[in-house]
Amino acid sequence: MNREEVSPAVLAHALGIHAGSVSRMYGNASMQTKQLQIISETLEHDFFAVYSSILNFKKPETIIQNPTVLVEKSECEKQLEQKNLEIEALKKEIETLKMDEIKKENAFLRQINELLKKK
């Protein structure tokens, strides 16, 4: 977090409120989450993480795919496993193609050697 002090006027401007409202906001027992988000961004400090650490709940087994859709972690793991299997299959195919190319090269070199022996 940037340790420089942010004036109430700067914070008020970021929140789109009057500077006097910032002082009153400090005295309130609650705050809108959007305001806390803007304050977090303005002060470059994650105040949501502070509250989360205080709650000390077990973290849900979900990750955010995008802001509107939650995808279960197990589904993502299945997709990842499938992609890893595809990658492994492609690696094997590449190795097979490389071996085929090496075999063709070896056969060609044998033919050249046979021709050289005949001379």
C-alpha positions as CSV (number, residue, x, y, z in Angstrom):
1,M,0.0,0.0,0.0
2,N,1.2,3.4,-0.8
3,R,2.0,5.1,2.6
4,E,1.3,8.6,1.3
5,E,-1.8,10.1,3.0
6,V,-4.8,10.6,0.8
7,S,-6.8,13.6,1.7
8,P,-10.5,13.5,2.3
9,A,-11.0,15.6,-0.8
10,V,-9.2,13.1,-3.0
11,L,-11.1,10.2,-1.5
12,A,-14.4,12.2,-1.8
13,H,-13.6,12.8,-5.5
14,A,-12.9,9.1,-6.1
15,L,-16.2,8.2,-4.4
16,G,-18.2,10.9,-6.1
17,I,-19.3,12.4,-2.8
18,H,-18.8,15.7,-0.8
19,A,-15.6,15.9,1.2
20,G,-17.6,16.4,4.4
21,S,-19.3,13.1,3.8
22,V,-15.9,11.3,4.0
23,S,-15.5,12.4,7.7
24,R,-19.1,11.2,8.5
25,M,-18.3,8.0,6.7
26,Y,-15.4,7.3,9.1
27,G,-17.9,7.4,12.0
28,N,-20.4,5.0,10.4
29,A,-20.6,1.4,11.6
30,S,-21.2,0.1,8.0
31,M,-20.3,1.0,4.5
32,Q,-21.5,0.0,1.0
33,T,-19.3,-2.5,-0.7
34,K,-18.9,-0.4,-3.8
35,Q,-17.5,2.4,-1.6
36,L,-15.1,0.0,0.1
37,Q,-14.0,-1.2,-3.4
38,I,-13.3,2.4,-4.5
39,I,-11.5,3.1,-1.3
40,S,-9.4,0.0,-1.7
41,E,-8.5,0.9,-5.3
42,T,-7.7,4.5,-4.3
43,L,-5.5,3.6,-1.4
44,E,-4.1,0.5,-3.2
45,H,-5.0,-1.7,-0.2
46,D,-7.4,-4.7,-0.2
47,F,-9.7,-4.0,2.7
48,F,-11.9,-6.9,1.7
49,A,-9.0,-9.2,2.5
50,V,-8.8,-7.7,6.0
51,Y,-12.5,-8.5,6.6
52,S,-12.1,-12.0,5.1
53,S,-9.2,-12.7,7.4
54,I,-11.3,-11.6,10.4
55,L,-14.2,-13.9,9.5
56,N,-11.9,-16.9,9.2
57,F,-14.4,-19.0,7.3
58,K,-13.3,-22.1,5.3
59,K,-12.8,-21.0,1.7
60,P,-15.4,-22.3,-0.8
61,E,-14.3,-24.9,-3.3
62,T,-15.1,-22.6,-6.2
63,I,-13.2,-20.2,-8.4
64,I,-14.5,-17.3,-10.4
65,Q,-14.5,-18.1,-14.1
66,N,-15.8,-14.6,-14.8
67,P,-17.7,-12.1,-12.5
68,T,-21.1,-13.7,-13.2
69,V,-20.4,-17.4,-13.4
70,L,-19.0,-19.6,-10.7
71,V,-17.4,-22.9,-11.8
72,E,-16.8,-25.7,-9.4
73,K,-13.2,-26.5,-8.8
74,S,-13.7,-30.1,-9.6
75,E,-15.0,-29.3,-13.1
76,C,-12.0,-27.2,-13.8
77,E,-9.7,-30.0,-12.6
78,K,-11.5,-32.4,-15.0
79,Q,-11.0,-30.0,-17.9
80,L,-7.4,-29.6,-16.9
81,E,-6.9,-33.3,-16.7
82,Q,-8.5,-33.7,-20.2
83,K,-6.2,-31.1,-21.7
84,N,-3.2,-32.7,-20.1
85,L,-4.2,-36.0,-21.6
86,E,-4.5,-34.3,-25.0
87,I,-1.1,-32.8,-24.6
88,E,0.5,-36.1,-23.7
89,A,-1.2,-37.7,-26.8
90,L,0.1,-35.0,-29.0
91,K,3.6,-35.4,-27.5
92,K,3.5,-39.1,-28.3
93,E,2.3,-38.3,-31.9
94,I,5.2,-35.9,-32.3
95,E,7.7,-38.5,-31.1
96,T,6.2,-41.1,-33.5
97,L,6.5,-38.7,-36.4
98,K,10.1,-37.9,-35.4
99,M,10.9,-41.6,-35.3
100,D,9.3,-42.2,-38.6
101,E,11.4,-39.4,-40.1
102,I,14.6,-40.9,-38.6
103,K,13.7,-44.3,-40.0
104,K,13.2,-42.8,-43.5
105,E,16.5,-41.0,-43.2
106,N,18.3,-44.1,-42.1
107,A,16.8,-46.1,-45.0
108,F,17.9,-43.3,-47.4
109,L,21.4,-43.4,-45.9
110,R,21.5,-47.2,-46.3
111,Q,20.6,-46.9,-49.9
112,I,23.4,-44.3,-50.4
113,N,25.9,-46.7,-48.6
114,E,24.8,-49.6,-50.9
115,L,25.3,-47.4,-54.0
116,L,28.7,-46.3,-52.7
117,K,29.8,-49.9,-52.1
118,K,28.8,-50.9,-55.7
119,K,31.2,-48.3,-57.2
